[in-house]
Amino acid sequence: MTLHTWLTRYARRRRLVAAALAAVSVISAYLATRPATTGAPTVLVASRDLAPGPIRTGDFHRAALDPPPAGAIGEVTPGQTLATPMRRGEPLTDVRLLASYHLPQGLVATPVRLADAATASLISPGSTVDLLASSQEGVPARHITSGTTVITVPPVRERDAHSGALIVLATTPTQAAELAAAQAHGRLSITIRPG
């Protein structure tokens, strides 16, 4: 066997070994990244970081989770509202939806509009605020509620910013009535409690 023949056979074998290793690498990568097909339940997970507010198409995608978290949701219907922020990849559960938000006994979800839309960016679900109402310029604001919990803060759209910002609070029915009257005759603002 000449040296040339030996080198040719060696080069062919090296190419075959390299091709086989490349094929094994591609198959391994596919197996590592393919979706699970083990029959695990599929739930909705956030496709990106989400702010509270109306759920839109593309906010969620399906993912197999075994076991799924308690209260995991597999379907959402148009018009549902996210009550709290969510991180990308986080599963959607019933307590994240405003319709399923569990309020303590005797409290109701009360939407109110703050006069200054920028104020809403300073609070988030779970924040504790006091509500103030002012009806006349030069007259001190009236204190309406204390230690009220914010349920959700829908995003402010640019076209709506001039009319204030909507937030949803957990209040008693009496406080809800007072807030409705205050909004009808004046402007609402908040003070934010630390912690």
N, C-alpha and C positions, 0 to 999 in steps of 0.2 A: 504494500500500500504506500503510495507516494504521500509526501507531506501535503501536497495540494488537496488530494482526495480526503485525507484525514481532517484538514482544516474546514473543508466544505461540509463534511458530515457533522463536525462539532458545531459549526455555525448554525446548521439546520436544527440541531437538537436544542441549542440555546434559544432560538426563536420559538420553538414549540413550547419549551418550558416557560418562557416569558409570556406567551399567549395564554397558556393554561393558568398562570398566576394572575394575569389581568382578568380572566374570566371569573376566577374564584373571588377576586376583589369586587367585581361588579355585582356578583350574586350576593355576596355578604352585605354590601351596601344596600341593595334592594331589600333583603330580609330585615335589615335593621330599621329601615325607614317606612316599610309598608304599613298600612293601617291594620290594626288588630282585627282578626277575623275569628276570634274565639267565641263569638256569640255574646260578648259582654254588652250590657245595655248601653244605648247611645243617649247622650244628653246634650243640651245646648251649652256651648262655652263661648265666652266673649271673644270676638274676632280682633278686638283692639281695646284699649282703655276706654271705658264708657262713663259718661257723666249721667246723673239722674235726668230723667225726662222721657218723652215718648220713644218707644222702641222703633227702630227703622230697619228696613231690609238690609241685610249684610252685617248687622251688629253681632250676629251669632252664627256659629257653624256647629255641625254635629261632631261629637267625639265619643269614642267608646271608653267608658270608665267602669272598672270592676273592682270593688263595688261602687255604685254611684252614691253621691252624698244624699243624706236625708232630704226629702223635699225637692229633689232634682226634677227639672222640667224638660220634657222632650219636645214640646210645641209651644209657640206663642202666637197669639192672634193679634191682628192689627189693632192699634189703639191702646194697647197696654203700656203702662208707664213704669219705668225703672225708678225705684224709690231711693236707691243708694248708688254710689259709684261702684264700678267693677274694674278689675284688672284684666288685661288680655290673658286668655287661657283659663279664666276662672269659670267654674260651672254655674249656670243659672239655677237658683232655687226659689221656692215659692215666697220666702220672706223678702226677696229682692224686689218683688212687684208691689206697686202701690195698692192694688186691689187686695193683696194678701197681707198687707202690713198689719201686724197685730198691735192694736192700741190697748193700753191698760183700761180696765173697767171704768166707764164713766167719761172717757175722752173721745173726741171726734177729730177727724182730719179736717182742718180749716184752711182753705187757700186765702191768702191775703196778698195785696200788692203794695210793695214798698215804693215810696215816692222816688228814691234814688236807686236806679238800676245797678249802679256800681257797688252798692252795699251788699248785694247778693253774692258777690265774688268773695266776700270776707267770711262767709259761713258755709257750712256743709251739713249733710244729714247727721244728726246727733248733737249739733251745736245747741247751746242754751242761750236764749235771748229774752230781753224784756221789750214789750211793745209800747210805743208812745204815739199819741195822736195829737196833731195840731190842726186847728180849724181856722185860726185867724193870725195874721202876721202881727207880731209884737206881743202876743199872748203866750205864756209858757205852755209847753206841750203837756198833755194829760197822760198820766201813766195808766195803761190798760191791763197788761198782764206782766207777771214776773216768773222767771224760771221756766219759760215755755220751750219745749223741745222742737227743733226743726226736723220734720220728717223727710222732706225732699226740697231740692232747689232746681227746678227746671232751667235749662240754659236760656239765657236772654238772647233773643234774635235782634239783629241790628234795627229792623223796622219797628220793633216794639220797645226799644230802649228808652225812647222819649216818654213812654207812659209808665215807666217804673219796671219793677221786677216782681214776678210772682214767686211766692214761696208757700210751702204747705207746713202747717204747724199742728201739733197735738194740743188741743184745748178742751176745756169743758164746754158744754152747750151754751152756758151763760156767757163765757168769754167770747165764743163764736158770734153770739148776737151782738155783743158790745163792739167787736171788731168790725162787723158788717155795718153797724151804725156809724162808727168812726170813719170808715172808708167812704161812706156816702156823703159825709159832711166835711171831710178834711183829708189830711195826708198822714200816712203811717211811716214811722221810722223805728229803728231798733237800737238797743244797746246790747253788746255782746258780753256775756259772762265768761271769765277765763276758765280754762280747764275743759 
